[in-house]
């Protein structure tokens, strides 16, 4: 049985793979989303990631479709207390930004769509440097004190702004970020490693990386001459044009063959083994895509394998 991990300084016990909800209401309709959520939780998964803006980019959508589907699923299954739900604020077309008033209004809208009394983990989706960290943390602290949010976190934030936020929380005794959601994977390391990761490590923050599979490239399905039918195919195929992308793919192939697992499982296992990382985020639009993702909870790479992958991705 997969061992749960503690998320940073919180008391949230999470499965080592966070199920991305970005596809719910986009490439997965309600029935398909329910099936994926059922299969994920049946396998022991309990950490679902979404955002109030998912999936506003789809023609005809307004944003909030993913939250609505997750809310319907929770109500139908009666399992709210068994699932850790993370959602985000700042990008919904009707609730843009991180002013105090907007954070509170957006949180209430998310709670309605999720059909729940509380959000387990509430991220600032994209930082807004024009808003003082004092205003952002103050609003988030009010949500925590009101019982609407259990813990707060940040995504897409600079080291300077993160440091200022943590210092303000500590100085004023207010709610403090417990996690960070950076863009991080085997072919995108400088988006997290360095000052930001060092700060997270010193401050006891857990990382929950998004784009963990580089838009699908690290699943291994993108090969020279292969034609993949996916909305993200263009972004993923770009990595095939780089020497690093090809070296990473070769190292993944070798390691996956040695363990008899999918390439995606190895890519996620490398990420899960990195300092501060608690659980990579990966999404599945079909149940058939899940086993390769869930395998991260069982695969333990050797130090030699980790070093080989790290060297290939340098």
ZADO-1210 file (C-alpha; in nm, 4 decimals, padded with zeros to 6 digits):
<atoms>
<atom x="00.0000" y="00.0000" z="00.0000" code="UNK" pos="1"/>
<atom x="00.1322" y="00.3450" z="-00.0937" code="UNK" pos="2"/>
<atom x="00.2467" y="00.5481" z="00.2059" code="UNK" pos="3"/>
<atom x="00.0923" y="00.8937" z="00.2385" code="UNK" pos="4"/>
<atom x="00.3158" y="01.1971" z="00.2786" code="UNK" pos="5"/>
<atom x="00.2704" y="01.4984" z="00.5064" code="UNK" pos="6"/>
<atom x="00.2346" y="01.8226" z="00.3115" code="UNK" pos="7"/>
<atom x="00.4953" y="02.0619" z="00.4470" code="UNK" pos="8"/>
<atom x="00.4151" y="02.1921" z="00.7952" code="UNK" pos="9"/>
<atom x="00.0437" y="02.1120" z="00.7611" code="UNK" pos="10"/>
<atom x="-00.1359" y="01.8082" z="00.8966" code="UNK" pos="11"/>
<atom x="-00.2607" y="01.7147" z="00.5488" code="UNK" pos="12"/>
<atom x="-00.1702" y="01.3546" z="00.4632" code="UNK" pos="13"/>
<atom x="-00.1499" y="01.3218" z="00.0866" code="UNK" pos="14"/>
<atom x="-00.1007" y="01.0535" z="-00.1766" code="UNK" pos="15"/>
<atom x="00.2331" y="01.1060" z="-00.3608" code="UNK" pos="16"/>
<atom x="00.0515" y="01.1890" z="-00.6849" code="UNK" pos="17"/>
<atom x="-00.1879" y="01.4815" z="-00.7027" code="UNK" pos="18"/>
<atom x="-00.4597" y="01.4290" z="-00.9640" code="UNK" pos="19"/>
<atom x="-00.4803" y="01.7317" z="-01.1915" code="UNK" pos="20"/>
<atom x="-00.8323" y="01.8570" z="-01.2530" code="UNK" pos="21"/>
<atom x="-00.7450" y="02.0800" z="-01.5487" code="UNK" pos="22"/>
<atom x="-00.8936" y="01.8279" z="-01.7929" code="UNK" pos="23"/>
<atom x="-01.2313" y="01.8055" z="-01.6157" code="UNK" pos="24"/>
<atom x="-01.4799" y="01.9973" z="-01.8272" code="UNK" pos="25"/>
<atom x="-01.2239" y="02.0269" z="-02.1072" code="UNK" pos="26"/>
<atom x="-01.0978" y="01.7017" z="-02.2615" code="UNK" pos="27"/>
<atom x="-01.2885" y="01.4898" z="-02.0069" code="UNK" pos="28"/>
<atom x="-01.6645" y="01.5371" z="-01.9774" code="UNK" pos="29"/>
<atom x="-01.8508" y="01.4806" z="-01.6510" code="UNK" pos="30"/>
<atom x="-01.8877" y="01.1043" z="-01.6939" code="UNK" pos="31"/>
<atom x="-01.5228" y="01.0555" z="-01.7884" code="UNK" pos="32"/>
<atom x="-01.4130" y="01.2806" z="-01.5012" code="UNK" pos="33"/>
<atom x="-01.6197" y="01.0798" z="-01.2520" code="UNK" pos="34"/>
<atom x="-01.4625" y="00.7586" z="-01.3811" code="UNK" pos="35"/>
<atom x="-01.1086" y="00.8977" z="-01.3432" code="UNK" pos="36"/>
<atom x="-01.1807" y="01.0306" z="-00.9942" code="UNK" pos="37"/>
<atom x="-01.3329" y="00.6968" z="-00.8914" code="UNK" pos="38"/>
<atom x="-01.0339" y="00.5012" z="-01.0200" code="UNK" pos="39"/>
<atom x="-00.7842" y="00.7392" z="-00.8585" code="UNK" pos="40"/>
<atom x="-00.9444" y="00.7178" z="-00.5155" code="UNK" pos="41"/>
<atom x="-00.9993" y="00.3413" z="-00.5469" code="UNK" pos="42"/>
<atom x="-00.6209" y="00.3114" z="-00.5864" code="UNK" pos="43"/>
<atom x="-00.5640" y="00.5085" z="-00.2662" code="UNK" pos="44"/>
<atom x="-00.5372" y="00.8567" z="-00.4162" code="UNK" pos="45"/>
<atom x="-00.6758" y="01.1449" z="-00.2114" code="UNK" pos="46"/>
<atom x="-00.5203" y="01.4699" z="-00.3419" code="UNK" pos="47"/>
<atom x="-00.7150" y="01.6509" z="-00.6165" code="UNK" pos="48"/>
<atom x="-00.5854" y="01.9742" z="-00.7712" code="UNK" pos="49"/>
<atom x="-00.8010" y="02.2269" z="-00.9541" code="UNK" pos="50"/>
<atom x="-00.8440" y="02.6036" z="-00.9995" code="UNK" pos="51"/>
<atom x="-01.1356" y="02.8420" z="-01.0255" code="UNK" pos="52"/>
<atom x="-01.0295" y="02.9287" z="-01.3823" code="UNK" pos="53"/>
<atom x="-01.0369" y="02.5698" z="-01.5172" code="UNK" pos="54"/>
<atom x="-01.1385" y="02.5616" z="-01.7971" code="UNK" pos="55"/>
<atom x="-01.2224" y="02.9161" z="-01.9028" code="UNK" pos="56"/>
<atom x="-01.0045" y="02.8827" z="-02.2146" code="UNK" pos="57"/>
<atom x="-01.2522" y="02.6421" z="-02.3763" code="UNK" pos="58"/>
<atom x="-01.5055" y="02.8022" z="-02.6079" code="UNK" pos="59"/>
<atom x="-01.8409" y="02.8192" z="-02.4320" code="UNK" pos="60"/>
<atom x="-01.6939" y="02.7781" z="-02.0819" code="UNK" pos="61"/>
<atom x="-01.6919" y="03.0488" z="-01.8159" code="UNK" pos="62"/>
<atom x="-01.4380" y="02.9025" z="-01.5741" code="UNK" pos="63"/>
<atom x="-01.5193" y="02.6877" z="-01.2748" code="UNK" pos="64"/>
<atom x="-01.6239" y="02.3842" z="-01.4788" code="UNK" pos="65"/>
<atom x="-01.3620" y="02.1631" z="-01.3139" code="UNK" pos="66"/>
<atom x="-01.4632" y="02.2685" z="-00.9623" code="UNK" pos="67"/>
<atom x="-01.8290" y="02.2070" z="-01.0456" code="UNK" pos="68"/>
<atom x="-01.7595" y="01.8533" z="-01.1657" code="UNK" pos="69"/>
<atom x="-01.5477" y="01.7762" z="-00.8576" code="UNK" pos="70"/>
<atom x="-01.8223" y="01.9165" z="-00.6356" code="UNK" pos="71"/>
<atom x="-02.0861" y="01.6970" z="-00.7999" code="UNK" pos="72"/>
<atom x="-01.8604" y="01.3932" z="-00.7651" code="UNK" pos="73"/>
<atom x="-01.7958" y="01.4554" z="-00.3951" code="UNK" pos="74"/>
<atom x="-02.1662" y="01.4967" z="-00.3294" code="UNK" pos="75"/>
<atom x="-02.2511" y="01.1807" z="-00.5235" code="UNK" pos="76"/>
<atom x="-01.9850" y="00.9745" z="-00.3451" code="UNK" pos="77"/>
<atom x="-02.0265" y="01.1306" z="00.0009" code="UNK" pos="78"/>
<atom x="-01.6500" y="01.1290" z="00.0512" code="UNK" pos="79"/>
<atom x="-01.5626" y="01.4924" z="00.1273" code="UNK" pos="80"/>
<atom x="-01.3619" y="01.4130" z="00.4411" code="UNK" pos="81"/>
<atom x="-01.1556" y="01.1516" z="00.2546" code="UNK" pos="82"/>
<atom x="-01.0312" y="01.3877" z="-00.0181" code="UNK" pos="83"/>
<atom x="-00.7809" y="01.6739" z="00.0037" code="UNK" pos="84"/>
<atom x="-00.8998" y="01.9415" z="-00.2384" code="UNK" pos="85"/>
<atom x="-00.6661" y="02.2130" z="-00.3629" code="UNK" pos="86"/>
<atom x="-00.7917" y="02.5038" z="-00.5709" code="UNK" pos="87"/>
<atom x="-00.6595" y="02.8442" z="-00.6743" code="UNK" pos="88"/>
<atom x="-00.7479" y="03.2117" z="-00.7042" code="UNK" pos="89"/>
<atom x="-00.6505" y="03.5002" z="-00.9360" code="UNK" pos="90"/>
<atom x="-00.7256" y="03.3816" z="-01.2902" code="UNK" pos="91"/>
<atom x="-01.1048" y="03.3364" z="-01.3108" code="UNK" pos="92"/>
<atom x="-01.2437" y="03.5801" z="-01.5713" code="UNK" pos="93"/>
<atom x="-01.5000" y="03.7104" z="-01.3214" code="UNK" pos="94"/>
<atom x="-01.2609" y="03.7114" z="-01.0249" code="UNK" pos="95"/>
<atom x="-00.9226" y="03.8281" z="-01.1555" code="UNK" pos="96"/>
<atom x="-00.6397" y="03.9346" z="-00.9296" code="UNK" pos="97"/>
<atom x="-00.5418" y="03.9128" z="-00.5661" code="UNK" pos="98"/>
<atom x="-00.6999" y="04.2100" z="-00.3958" code="UNK" pos="99"/>
<atom x="-00.8472" y="04.1253" z="-00.0576" code="UNK" pos="100"/>
<atom x="-01.2037" y="04.1712" z="-00.1814" code="UNK" pos="101"/>
<atom x="-01.1456" y="03.9513" z="-00.4842" code="UNK" pos="102"/>
<atom x="-00.9775" y="03.6718" z="-00.2867" code="UNK" pos="103"/>
<atom x="-01.2767" y="03.6521" z="-00.0516" code="UNK" pos="104"/>
<atom x="-01.5358" y="03.6684" z="-00.3308" code="UNK" pos="105"/>
<atom x="-01.3508" y="03.4092" z="-00.5405" code="UNK" pos="106"/>
<atom x="-01.3197" y="03.1733" z="-00.2436" code="UNK" pos="107"/>
<atom x="-01.6929" y="03.1913" z="-00.1813" code="UNK" pos="108"/>
<atom x="-01.7590" y="03.1185" z="-00.5495" code="UNK" pos="109"/>
<atom x="-01.5222" y="02.8180" z="-00.5373" code="UNK" pos="110"/>
<atom x="-01.6937" y="02.6869" z="-00.2248" code="UNK" pos="111"/>
<atom x="-02.0310" y="02.7066" z="-00.4002" code="UNK" pos="112"/>
<atom x="-01.9061" y="02.5230" z="-00.7079" code="UNK" pos="113"/>
<atom x="-01.7273" y="02.2586" z="-00.5007" code="UNK" pos="114"/>
<atom x="-02.0417" y="02.2276" z="-00.2873" code="UNK" pos="115"/>
<atom x="-01.8341" y="02.2184" z="00.0306" code="UNK" pos="116"/>
<atom x="-01.7835" y="02.4239" z="00.3479" code="UNK" pos="117"/>
<atom x="-01.4047" y="02.4337" z="00.3258" code="UNK" pos="118"/>
<atom x="-01.1077" y="02.4190" z="00.0890" code="UNK" pos="119"/>
<atom x="-00.8151" y="02.2111" z="00.2145" code="UNK" pos="120"/>
<atom x="-00.5419" y="02.3977" z="00.0277" code="UNK" pos="121"/>
<atom x="-00.5934" y="02.7387" z="-00.1327" code="UNK" pos="122"/>
<atom x="-00.3283" y="02.8681" z="-00.3739" code="UNK" pos="123"/>
<atom x="-00.2653" y="03.2117" z="-00.5116" code="UNK" pos="124"/>
<atom x="-00.2574" y="03.0942" z="-00.8739" code="UNK" pos="125"/>
<atom x="-00.0377" y="03.3668" z="-01.0233" code="UNK" pos="126"/>
<atom x="00.1165" y="03.6302" z="-00.8020" code="UNK" pos="127"/>
<atom x="00.0181" y="03.9922" z="-00.8651" code="UNK" pos="128"/>
<atom x="00.3175" y="04.2050" z="-00.7662" code="UNK" pos="129"/>
<atom x="00.1066" y="04.5218" z="-00.7747" code="UNK" pos="130"/>
<atom x="-00.0843" y="04.3965" z="-00.4684" code="UNK" pos="131"/>
<atom x="00.1065" y="04.4206" z="-00.1373" code="UNK" pos="132"/>
<atom x="00.1803" y="04.0843" z="00.0228" code="UNK" pos="133"/>
<atom x="00.0256" y="04.2271" z="00.3413" code="UNK" pos="134"/>
<atom x="-00.3109" y="04.2575" z="00.1664" code="UNK" pos="135"/>
<atom x="-00.2912" y="03.9072" z="00.0156" code="UNK" pos="136"/>
<atom x="-00.1849" y="03.7319" z="00.3349" code="UNK" pos="137"/>
<atom x="-00.4347" y="03.9307" z="00.5387" code="UNK" pos="138"/>
<atom x="-00.7229" y="03.8175" z="00.3180" code="UNK" pos="139"/>
<atom x="-00.6061" y="03.4562" z="00.3167" code="UNK" pos="140"/>
<atom x="-00.5699" y="03.4639" z="00.6945" code="UNK" pos="141"/>
<atom x="-00.9317" y="03.5804" z="00.7253" code="UNK" pos="142"/>
<atom x="-01.0438" y="03.2818" z="00.5190" code="UNK" pos="143"/>
<atom x="-00.8474" y="03.0460" z="00.7443" code="UNK" pos="144"/>
<atom x="-00.9891" y="03.2045" z="01.0606" code="UNK" pos="145"/>
<atom x="-01.3405" y="03.1778" z="00.9169" code="UNK" pos="146"/>
<atom x="-01.2910" y="02.8050" z="00.8568" code="UNK" pos="147"/>
<atom x="-01.3355" y="02.8398" z="00.4810" code="UNK" pos="148"/>
<atom x="-00.9735" y="02.7416" z="00.4077" code="UNK" pos="149"/>
<atom x="-00.7526" y="02.5008" z="00.6036" code="UNK" pos="150"/>
<atom x="-00.4114" y="02.5881" z="00.4604" code="UNK" pos="151"/>
<atom x="-00.2718" y="02.8388" z="00.2113" code="UNK" pos="152"/>
<atom x="-00.0131" y="02.8017" z="-00.0632" code="UNK" pos="153"/>
<atom x="00.1388" y="02.9879" z="-00.3572" code="UNK" pos="154"/>
<atom x="00.1972" y="02.9117" z="-00.7236" code="UNK" pos="155"/>
<atom x="00.3923" y="03.1074" z="-00.9828" code="UNK" pos="156"/>
<atom x="00.5602" y="03.3428" z="-00.7375" code="UNK" pos="157"/>
<atom x="00.9124" y="03.4882" z="-00.7239" code="UNK" pos="158"/>
<atom x="01.1525" y="03.4075" z="-00.4443" code="UNK" pos="159"/>
<atom x="01.1471" y="03.7711" z="-00.3302" code="UNK" pos="160"/>
<atom x="00.7691" y="03.7844" z="-00.3053" code="UNK" pos="161"/>
<atom x="00.7543" y="03.4448" z="-00.1373" code="UNK" pos="162"/>
<atom x="01.0145" y="03.5536" z="00.1176" code="UNK" pos="163"/>
<atom x="00.8257" y="03.8758" z="00.1904" code="UNK" pos="164"/>
<atom x="00.5013" y="03.6821" z="00.2345" code="UNK" pos="165"/>
<atom x="00.6541" y="03.4344" z="00.4779" code="UNK" pos="166"/>
<atom x="00.8240" y="03.7098" z="00.6770" code="UNK" pos="167"/>
<atom x="00.4977" y="03.9030" z="00.7067" code="UNK" pos="168"/>
<atom x="00.3064" y="03.5925" z="00.8193" code="UNK" pos="169"/>
<atom x="00.5712" y="03.5148" z="01.0808" code="UNK" pos="170"/>
<atom x="00.5936" y="03.8739" z="01.2045" code="UNK" pos="171"/>
<atom x="00.2176" y="03.9199" z="01.2385" code="UNK" pos="172"/>
<atom x="00.1270" y="03.5679" z="01.3439" code="UNK" pos="173"/>
<atom x="-00.0976" y="03.5159" z="01.0420" code="UNK" pos="174"/>
<atom x="-00.1648" y="03.2133" z="00.8221" code="UNK" pos="175"/>
<atom x="00.1556" y="03.1025" z="00.6497" code="UNK" pos="176"/>
<atom x="00.2104" y="02.9305" z="00.3187" code="UNK" pos="177"/>
<atom x="00.2709" y="02.5563" z="00.3627" code="UNK" pos="178"/>
<atom x="00.3251" y="02.4645" z="-00.0022" code="UNK" pos="179"/>
<atom x="00.4433" y="02.5916" z="-00.3364" code="UNK" pos="180"/>
<atom x="00.3247" y="02.4871" z="-00.6821" code="UNK" pos="181"/>
<atom x="00.6095" y="02.5482" z="-00.9271" code="UNK" pos="182"/>
<atom x="00.6553" y="02.4569" z="-01.2922" code="UNK" pos="183"/>
<atom x="00.9074" y="02.1749" z="-01.2568" code="UNK" pos="184"/>
<atom x="00.9999" y="01.8572" z="-01.4429" code="UNK" pos="185"/>
<atom x="01.2964" y="01.6766" z="-01.6014" code="UNK" pos="186"/>
<atom x="01.3113" y="01.9159" z="-01.8965" code="UNK" pos="187"/>
<atom x="01.2299" y="02.2303" z="-01.6978" code="UNK" pos="188"/>
<atom x="01.4495" y="02.2455" z="-01.3909" code="UNK" pos="189"/>
<atom x="01.5562" y="02.6097" z="-01.3747" code="UNK" pos="190"/>
<atom x="01.1905" y="02.7078" z="-01.3243" code="UNK" pos="191"/>
<atom x="01.2258" y="02.5837" z="-00.9645" code="UNK" pos="192"/>
<atom x="01.5775" y="02.4769" z="-00.8748" code="UNK" pos="193"/>
<atom x="01.7957" y="02.7489" z="-00.7293" code="UNK" pos="194"/>
<atom x="01.6793" y="03.0396" z="-00.5133" code="UNK" pos="195"/>
<atom x="01.3113" y="02.9428" z="-00.5067" code="UNK" pos="196"/>
<atom x="01.3729" y="02.5816" z="-00.4076" code="UNK" pos="197"/>
<atom x="01.6364" y="02.6822" z="-00.1539" code="UNK" pos="198"/>
<atom x="01.3878" y="02.9193" z="00.0094" code="UNK" pos="199"/>
<atom x="01.1170" y="02.6529" z="00.0128" code="UNK" pos="200"/>
<atom x="01.3559" y="02.4057" z="00.1736" code="UNK" pos="201"/>
<atom x="01.4702" y="02.6508" z="00.4419" code="UNK" pos="202"/>
<atom x="01.1129" y="02.7533" z="00.5153" code="UNK" pos="203"/>
<atom x="00.9659" y="02.4027" z="00.5372" code="UNK" pos="204"/>
<atom x="00.7418" y="02.4399" z="00.2311" code="UNK" pos="205"/>
<atom x="00.6378" y="02.1380" z="00.0275" code="UNK" pos="206"/>
<atom x="00.6475" y="02.1535" z="-00.3522" code="UNK" pos="207"/>
<atom x="00.3607" y="02.0211" z="-00.5634" code="UNK" pos="208"/>
<atom x="00.4957" y="02.0655" z="-00.9192" code="UNK" pos="209"/>
<atom x="00.2712" y="02.1244" z="-01.2182" code="UNK" pos="210"/>
<atom x="00.3607" y="02.0315" z="-01.5780" code="UNK" pos="211"/>
<atom x="00.5218" y="01.7298" z="-01.4118" code="UNK" pos="212"/>
<atom x="00.5129" y="01.5436" z="-01.7442" code="UNK" pos="213"/>
<atom x="00.5957" y="01.8439" z="-01.9646" code="UNK" pos="214"/>
<atom x="00.2592" y="01.8524" z="-02.1439" code="UNK" pos="215"/>
<atom x="00.2883" y="01.4790" z="-02.2094" code="UNK" pos="216"/>
<atom x="00.6425" y="01.4711" z="-02.3471" code="UNK" pos="217"/>
<atom x="00.7692" y="01.2749" z="-02.0460" code="UNK" pos="218"/>
<atom x="00.5133" y="00.9995" z="-02.1039" code="UNK" pos="219"/>
<atom x="00.7301" y="00.8843" z="-02.3946" code="UNK" pos="220"/>
<atom x="00.4474" y="00.8918" z="-02.6461" code="UNK" pos="221"/>
<atom x="00.6114" y="01.1704" z="-02.8474" code="UNK" pos="222"/>
<atom x="00.8732" y="01.0213" z="-03.0793" code="UNK" pos="223"/>
<atom x="01.0281" y="01.1283" z="-03.4083" code="UNK" pos="224"/>
<atom x="00.7660" y="01.0734" z="-03.6773" code="UNK" pos="225"/>
<atom x="00.4881" y="00.9980" z="-03.4295" code="UNK" pos="226"/>
<atom x="00.1559" y="01.1796" z="-03.4748" code="UNK" pos="227"/>
<atom x="-00.0205" y="01.2284" z="-03.1418" code="UNK" pos="228"/>
<atom x="-00.3789" y="01.3558" z="-03.1270" code="UNK" pos="229"/>
<atom x="-00.3684" y="01.5885" z="-02.8265" code="UNK" pos="230"/>
<atom x="-00.4394" y="01.9582" z="-02.7614" code="UNK" pos="231"/>
<atom x="-00.0925" y="01.9774" z="-02.6055" code="UNK" pos="232"/>
<atom x="00.0952" y="01.7913" z="-02.8822" code="UNK" pos="233"/>
<atom x="00.2703" y="02.1008" z="-03.0150" code="UNK" pos="234"/>
<atom x="00.4220" y="02.2002" z="-02.6805" code="UNK" pos="235"/>
<atom x="00.5296" y="01.8453" z="-02.6019" code="UNK" pos="236"/>
<atom x="00.6854" y="01.7816" z="-02.9424" code="UNK" pos="237"/>
<atom x="00.9072" y="02.0887" z="-02.9041" code="UNK" pos="238"/>
<atom x="01.1251" y="01.8948" z="-02.6582" code="UNK" pos="239"/>
<atom x="01.2103" y="01.6400" z="-02.9289" code="UNK" pos="240"/>
<atom x="01.3963" y="01.9150" z="-03.1115" code="UNK" pos="241"/>
<atom x="01.6405" y="01.9687" z="-02.8256" code="UNK" pos="242"/>
<atom x="01.9412" y="01.7556" z="-02.7394" code="UNK" pos="243"/>
<atom x="01.8376" y="01.7579" z="-02.3735" code="UNK" pos="244"/>
<atom x="01.4909" y="01.6317" z="-02.4585" code="UNK" pos="245"/>
<atom x="01.6309" y="01.3408" z="-02.6577" code="UNK" pos="246"/>
<atom x="01.8859" y="01.2536" z="-02.3857" code="UNK" pos="247"/>
<atom x="01.6169" y="01.2598" z="-02.1177" code="UNK" pos="248"/>
<atom x="01.3930" y="01.0352" z="-02.3261" code="UNK" pos="249"/>
<atom x="01.6762" y="00.7849" z="-02.3751" code="UNK" pos="250"/>
<atom x="01.7516" y="00.7760" z="-02.0011" code="UNK" pos="251"/>
<atom x="01.3826" y="00.7349" z="-01.9210" code="UNK" pos="252"/>
<atom x="01.3508" y="00.4484" z="-02.1701" code="UNK" pos="253"/>
<atom x="01.6455" y="00.2657" z="-02.0168" code="UNK" pos="254"/>
<atom x="01.5199" y="00.3054" z="-01.6597" code="UNK" pos="255"/>
<atom x="01.1611" y="00.2189" z="-01.7456" code="UNK" pos="256"/>
<atom x="01.2737" y="-00.1011" z="-01.9189" code="UNK" pos="257"/>
<atom x="01.4861" y="-00.1994" z="-01.6183" code="UNK" pos="258"/>
<atom x="01.1854" y="-00.1716" z="-01.3864" code="UNK" pos="259"/>
<atom x="00.9194" y="-00.2908" z="-01.6271" code="UNK" pos="260"/>
<atom x="00.7158" y="00.0283" z="-01.5828" code="UNK" pos="261"/>
<atom x="00.5892" y="00.3106" z="-01.8018" code="UNK" pos="262"/>
<atom x="00.8153" y="00.5999" z="-01.8970" code="UNK" pos="263"/>
<atom x="00.5762" y="00.8412" z="-01.7230" code="UNK" pos="264"/>
<atom x="00.6138" y="00.6504" z="-01.3970" code="UNK" pos="265"/>
<atom x="00.9910" y="00.6980" z="-01.4037" code="UNK" pos="266"/>
<atom x="00.9613" y="01.0702" z="-01.4836" code="UNK" pos="267"/>
<atom x="00.7256" y="01.1196" z="-01.1919" code="UNK" pos="268"/>
<atom x="00.9424" y="00.9074" z="-00.9610" code="UNK" pos="269"/>
<atom x="01.2455" y="01.1252" z="-01.0389" code="UNK" pos="270"/>
<atom x="01.0409" y="01.4343" z="-00.9539" code="UNK" pos="271"/>
<atom x="00.8969" y="01.2815" z="-00.6362" code="UNK" pos="272"/>
<atom x="01.2507" y="01.2058" z="-00.5158" code="UNK" pos="273"/>
<atom x="01.3705" y="01.5664" z="-00.5455" code="UNK" pos="274"/>
<atom x="01.4203" y="01.7883" z="-00.2381" code="UNK" pos="275"/>
<atom x="01.0966" y="01.9499" z="-00.1089" code="UNK" pos="276"/>
<atom x="00.8698" y="01.7655" z="-00.3563" code="UNK" pos="277"/>
<atom x="00.5706" y="01.6074" z="-00.1829" code="UNK" pos="278"/>
<atom x="00.3567" y="01.5112" z="-00.4826" code="UNK" pos="279"/>
<atom x="00.3807" y="01.5895" z="-00.8537" code="UNK" pos="280"/>
<atom x="00.0584" y="01.6848" z="-01.0309" code="UNK" pos="281"/>
<atom x="-00.0505" y="01.4864" z="-01.3357" code="UNK" pos="282"/>
<atom x="-00.3858" y="01.4643" z="-01.5083" code="UNK" pos="283"/>
<atom x="-00.5671" y="01.1824" z="-01.6842" code="UNK" pos="284"/>
<atom x="-00.8614" y="01.2221" z="-01.9170" code="UNK" pos="285"/>
<atom x="-00.9260" y="00.8459" z="-01.9242" code="UNK" pos="286"/>
<atom x="-00.9007" y="00.5684" z="-01.6684" code="UNK" pos="287"/>
<atom x="-00.6525" y="00.3906" z="-01.8952" code="UNK" pos="288"/>
<atom x="-00.4007" y="00.6727" z="-01.8453" code="UNK" pos="289"/>
<atom x="-00.4038" y="00.6405" z="-01.4656" code="UNK" pos="290"/>
<atom x="-00.1884" y="00.3320" z="-01.3896" code="UNK" pos="291"/>
<atom x="00.1280" y="00.4924" z="-01.5265" code="UNK" pos="292"/>
<atom x="00.0685" y="00.7912" z="-01.2992" code="UNK" pos="293"/>
<atom x="-00.0299" y="00.5980" z="-00.9887" code="UNK" pos="294"/>
<atom x="00.2837" y="00.3871" z="-01.0171" code="UNK" pos="295"/>
<atom x="00.4889" y="00.6730" z="-00.8731" code="UNK" pos="296"/>
<atom x="00.3717" y="00.5668" z="-00.5289" code="UNK" pos="297"/>
<atom x="00.5454" y="00.2297" z="-00.5576" code="UNK" pos="298"/>
<atom x="00.8538" y="00.2931" z="-00.7740" code="UNK" pos="299"/>
<atom x="01.1799" y="00.3612" z="-00.5914" code="UNK" pos="300"/>
<atom x="01.4661" y="00.4602" z="-00.8180" code="UNK" pos="301"/>
<atom x="01.8239" y="00.3819" z="-00.7142" code="UNK" pos="302"/>
<atom x="02.0698" y="00.6638" z="-00.6503" code="UNK" pos="303"/>
<atom x="02.2472" y="00.5645" z="-00.9717" code="UNK" pos="304"/>
<atom x="01.9243" y="00.5883" z="-01.1719" code="UNK" pos="305"/>
<atom x="01.8375" y="00.9246" z="-01.0203" code="UNK" pos="306"/>
<atom x="02.1872" y="01.0528" z="-01.0991" code="UNK" pos="307"/>
<atom x="02.1663" y="00.9279" z="-01.4595" code="UNK" pos="308"/>
<atom x="01.8355" y="01.1074" z="-01.5160" code="UNK" pos="309"/>
<atom x="01.9627" y="01.4241" z="-01.3486" code="UNK" pos="310"/>
<atom x="02.2727" y="01.4219" z="-01.5688" code="UNK" pos="311"/>
<atom x="02.0672" y="01.3658" z="-01.8858" code="UNK" pos="312"/>
<atom x="01.8476" y="01.6646" z="-01.7992" code="UNK" pos="313"/>
<atom x="02.1345" y="01.9019" z="-01.7195" code="UNK" pos="314"/>
</atoms>
